Amino acid sequence: MEVIYKGFSTHNYNTKGGTFKVTDVDLVNLDILSHIYTETDERVMMPGFGTIVPTMPFEPLTDRLVDRLYSDLHRVIDYDPRVELIEMSIVPYYDRNSLVSSVSLRYIELDVTDRLDFVINIDNG
């Protein structure tokens, strides 16, 4: 299979055999996670870019917060032209102050379907 997307990242450098090279699905996932972990309006000249995730530790874990996060994640996926959202779920664990998100994506040009899972920990005191 030919590599379509090429990039560099220090993320997981030690677990990738000491290489900075990132390609295809891994690169797209890192870009999406970078967008998710950027605070809304943090990027210069890009109003609305980012999500509420960086400010979530200052909020109580409520159903309203989960709904806002769902909207933000949906917007991030829609923003990236390389992927198409198939399914998304967010499961709150109130007793652990965390959320688990699972996003099924179709990587359009790669014609691949994969899942992006991540945990958001909320330590609000």
Buried (B, 14 or more C-beta within 10 A) or exposed (E): EEEBBEBEBEBEEEEEEEEEEBEBBBBBBBBBBEBBEBEBEEEEEEEEBBBBBBEBEEBEBEEEBBEBBBEBBEBBBEEBEBBBBEEBEBEBEEEEBBBBBEBBBBBEEBEEEBEBEBEBEBEEE
